[in-house]
Amino acid sequence: MDKKIITISILGVGARGGEAYGRYIHESKDRFKVVSLCDPNEVRLKKYGDAFEVEESQRFLDEEGFFAEKRSDVLLIATMDRLHVRQAVRALDLGYDLVLEKPISDDAEELKMLVEKAKANGRMVMVCHVLRYTTMVKKIKSLLDEGAIGRLISMDQTENVCYWHQAHSFVRGNWRNSVQTSPMIMQKCCHDLDLIQYFIGDRCKSVASMGSLAYFKCENKPEGAADRCINCKYKDECKYSAKRIYLDGWKKCGGGDTFPYTIITDVLPLTEEALITALKESVYGRCVYSCDNNVVDNQTVIMQFENGVTATLKMEGFTARGGRDFRFFGTEGELEIFEEADKMVLSRYMEAPVEWKISELVDELGGQGAGGHGGGDHRMFDTLYNIYFNEKFNASSSIEHSVESHYMALAAERSRIQGGKLVELSDYRK
Ligand SMILES: NC(=O)c1ccc[n+]([C@@H]2O[C@H](COP(=O)([O-])OP(=O)(O)OC[C@H]3O[C@@H](n4cnc5c(N)ncnc54)[C@H](O)[C@@H]3O)[C@@H](O)[C@H]2O)c1
């Protein structure tokens, strides 16, 4: 490996591999070089191959060709959920260090096998639990660890999915069906579960959960509604109208190439015509009451940890805003974080509260990082670079930590299906 440049290949140049990470990696020319791409989508392969200046001979439509040899120091696996383990195993056998998208897998045996494989091959597997790399999470963790609220007794966390995001990703989009991807508590909340175990600083002991697909189903379809919003008589009044969310929303926000509009079409720069075509042809134009979705739209998880701390997580599709809320209850104070309101409040008992703006927090690298997930998307790669060249850094989101959050999600889903029955995490670690 060159002393200063880490070479990276990317498997899957979609929303994550191409946009969220790929562009940043390519722009960080003093630290990284994208040397190879693989994606069966010809349009994306060309788009990102050109954008990241990857040689023609190193662009692969076919996974077999890509895996014929090792092509870089690091491989970023940003394909869809069901491909992760199979591709990670091939990559580890070739000797790559991995940056691996979450969820890793919803199969406990596969998770265990992958941990063993990484260990046996002596390779690093950094899982994209990007929130661990945000200034917000680092600040919370350091306040808890330095005893700012005394001994932590319990905590509450809410994942405010937001009504349109629920419809976009979990009713119409990629993660609508657990048979094709994974249960929503795994897909959306393995981040949350990962953070909860990180903050509490111990392994989860047992879990109970309840939740359901309460609303996005055919019995709630309004009388006479069409299967595609663009043709529907309710297109200008329905809260979940794809025409209102994607077309009117894009116009209202000034017509840029931004999320979620870039997800529904590959045409860039975005145009009104491309969005209308997507509304007519893509999954994103469908009525939310006539999709092939089966994942929940609300779920609550109750957890007990081995150190006695208890926690609740609420994943809620029906919220006006996004972001997460956290409350930590300790023997000497309370810590509250409202991500969307940009606010963190430490209330030590009998003392005046101390408040921070999340957007003004700075980390050990001297800033916040940019990009999605509160800067975490980019900060994870900043950290990756430092791991290679500065021994003070390590992968906070290592695979050993990440599988624990996956076990928690599996236990929560099993409990939910069994009507809230208590599930022991030891069942998954055997
Ligand atoms: N870390 C996070 O916060 C976060 C957020 C969103 C999504 N994700 C995860 O990231 C992953 C990718 O999500 P996305 O939104 O980028 O999906 P996407 O559909 O936009 O991108 C996936 C890409 O993989 C390509 N692909 C399909 N088969 C392939 C193969 N055999 N080899 C190589 N490429 C292949 C597809 O053509 C597509 O371009 C998912 O597992 C998702 O759960 C993580």
The ligand as an SDF file (V2000), in Angstrom:
LIG
                    3D

 44 48  0  0  0  0  0  0  0  0999 V2000
  -25.5930    3.2450    6.6980 N   0  0  0  0  0  0  0  0  0  0  0  0
  -26.7710    3.8010    6.5030 C   0  0  0  0  0  0  0  0  0  0  0  0
  -27.1780    4.6850    7.2340 O   0  0  0  0  0  0  0  0  0  0  0  0
  -27.6400    3.3450    5.3740 C   0  0  0  0  0  0  0  0  0  0  0  0
  -28.6700    4.1690    4.8820 C   0  0  0  0  0  0  0  0  0  0  0  0
  -29.4310    3.7020    3.8070 C   0  0  0  0  0  0  0  0  0  0  0  0
  -29.1810    2.4610    3.2720 C   0  0  0  0  0  0  0  0  0  0  0  0
  -28.1930    1.6670    3.7910 N   0  0  0  0  0  0  0  0  0  0  0  0
  -27.8810    0.3460    3.2280 C   0  0  0  0  0  0  0  0  0  0  0  0
  -27.0300    0.5250    2.1140 O   0  0  0  0  0  0  0  0  0  0  0  0
  -27.2190   -0.5510    1.1670 C   0  0  0  0  0  0  0  0  0  0  0  0
  -27.4210    0.0430   -0.2310 C   0  0  0  0  0  0  0  0  0  0  0  0
  -28.5510    0.8780   -0.2200 O   0  0  0  0  0  0  0  0  0  0  0  0
  -28.7920    1.9280   -1.4070 P   0  0  0  0  0  0  0  0  0  0  0  0
  -29.8580    2.8440   -0.9510 O   0  0  0  0  0  0  0  0  0  0  0  0
  -27.4960    2.4790   -1.8720 O   0  0  0  0  0  0  0  0  0  0  0  0
  -29.3970    0.9400   -2.5180 O   0  0  0  0  0  0  0  0  0  0  0  0
  -29.3760    1.1720   -4.1110 P   0  0  0  0  0  0  0  0  0  0  0  0
  -30.4090    0.2660   -4.6630 O   0  0  0  0  0  0  0  0  0  0  0  0
  -29.4400    2.6320   -4.4130 O   0  0  0  0  0  0  0  0  0  0  0  0
  -27.9080    0.6810   -4.5280 O   0  0  0  0  0  0  0  0  0  0  0  0
  -27.5310   -0.6760   -4.5840 C   0  0  0  0  0  0  0  0  0  0  0  0
  -26.7150   -0.8760   -5.8450 C   0  0  0  0  0  0  0  0  0  0  0  0
  -26.2060   -2.2030   -5.8760 O   0  0  0  0  0  0  0  0  0  0  0  0
  -26.2200   -2.6240   -7.2330 C   0  0  0  0  0  0  0  0  0  0  0  0
  -26.0950   -4.0930   -7.3150 N   0  0  0  0  0  0  0  0  0  0  0  0
  -27.0830   -5.0230   -7.4140 C   0  0  0  0  0  0  0  0  0  0  0  0
  -26.5240   -6.2600   -7.4950 N   0  0  0  0  0  0  0  0  0  0  0  0
  -25.1840   -6.0900   -7.4430 C   0  0  0  0  0  0  0  0  0  0  0  0
  -24.0770   -6.9850   -7.4810 C   0  0  0  0  0  0  0  0  0  0  0  0
  -24.2340   -8.3110   -7.5570 N   0  0  0  0  0  0  0  0  0  0  0  0
  -22.8240   -6.4850   -7.4330 N   0  0  0  0  0  0  0  0  0  0  0  0
  -22.6300   -5.1480   -7.3630 C   0  0  0  0  0  0  0  0  0  0  0  0
  -23.6430   -4.2410   -7.3090 N   0  0  0  0  0  0  0  0  0  0  0  0
  -24.9060   -4.7170   -7.3350 C   0  0  0  0  0  0  0  0  0  0  0  0
  -27.5230   -2.0590   -7.7620 C   0  0  0  0  0  0  0  0  0  0  0  0
  -27.5480   -2.0200   -9.1680 O   0  0  0  0  0  0  0  0  0  0  0  0
  -27.5260   -0.6720   -7.1260 C   0  0  0  0  0  0  0  0  0  0  0  0
  -26.9170    0.2910   -7.9420 O   0  0  0  0  0  0  0  0  0  0  0  0
  -28.4050   -1.3530    1.6760 C   0  0  0  0  0  0  0  0  0  0  0  0
  -27.9670   -2.5170    2.3280 O   0  0  0  0  0  0  0  0  0  0  0  0
  -29.0580   -0.4230    2.6840 C   0  0  0  0  0  0  0  0  0  0  0  0
  -29.7300   -1.1130    3.6910 O   0  0  0  0  0  0  0  0  0  0  0  0
  -27.4240    2.1090    4.8060 C   0  0  0  0  0  0  0  0  0  0  0  0
  1  2  1  0
  2  3  2  0
  2  4  1  0
  4  5  1  0
  4 44  2  0
  5  6  2  0
  6  7  1  0
  7  8  2  0
  8  9  1  0
  8 44  1  0
  9 10  1  0
  9 42  1  0
 10 11  1  0
 11 12  1  0
 11 40  1  0
 12 13  1  0
 13 14  1  0
 14 15  2  0
 14 16  1  0
 14 17  1  0
 17 18  1  0
 18 19  2  0
 18 20  1  0
 18 21  1  0
 21 22  1  0
 22 23  1  0
 23 24  1  0
 23 38  1  0
 24 25  1  0
 25 26  1  0
 25 36  1  0
 26 27  1  0
 26 35  1  0
 27 28  2  0
 28 29  1  0
 29 30  1  0
 29 35  2  0
 30 31  1  0
 30 32  2  0
 32 33  1  0
 33 34  2  0
 34 35  1  0
 36 37  1  0
 36 38  1  0
 38 39  1  0
 40 41  1  0
 40 42  1  0
 42 43  1  0
M  CHG  2   8   1  16  -1
M  END
$$$$
